[in-house]
Amino acid sequence: MKELVWKDVAGFEGFYKVSENGDILSLARVDTYINQGVLVKRNRGEKKLTYKVNRGGYAAYHLRDASRDIESWPTAHRLVAIAFVPNVDNKPYINHKDGDKLNNHYSNLEWCTAQENTQHAYDNGLAKSVIYKFTKRLEDSPQTKLKNVDIPVIKQLRLDGWTYDAIAKKFDVGLSSIHRICTNQSWKTLES
């Protein structure tokens, strides 16, 4: 079996290494820092770190350099991409090609633009749940009289020649609400 390739974590050289599959290794070292006015030296052995899944669903690691008073929670996929995936076009985002946010092997990562990232999410069905949650929330909101099923009906009535005022009266909502629906300024996530 092939042995993992490890590289220094950018910004934490000599402290941490990242593997080609997203593991992080804390290197053996002596940390020196001041705690409440006292110089402290702490021996650290080499160990593989455990990640936490952040709010976005990505693996993140707690990295710290006590001597420079620096700590951060970078994501595994960003650390792997910086170390192993060439970014010749200087793109700022990273896609997981298979859509699995925890599959951080370098072969599953690619640099992309914001537009490419969004397009990838739609092309691979990763964005549908966001749209569903948003439209479901609209329908379930106690502040709206309209339901998702009303929107195509309203648009069809307008196409059939009904005035905004007549449609507003039929659904017992304001004229501006009907106008915004018919001009795709609101409820636009729903197909008519």
Helices and strands as residue ranges (DSSP letters): E 6-8, E 16-19, E 24-26, E 29-35, E 38-44, E 47-48, E 52-53, E 59-60, E 63-65, G 66-68, E 70-72, H 76-84, E 93-96, G 106-108, E 109-112, H 114-123, H 128-140, H 150-159, H 164-171, H 175-182
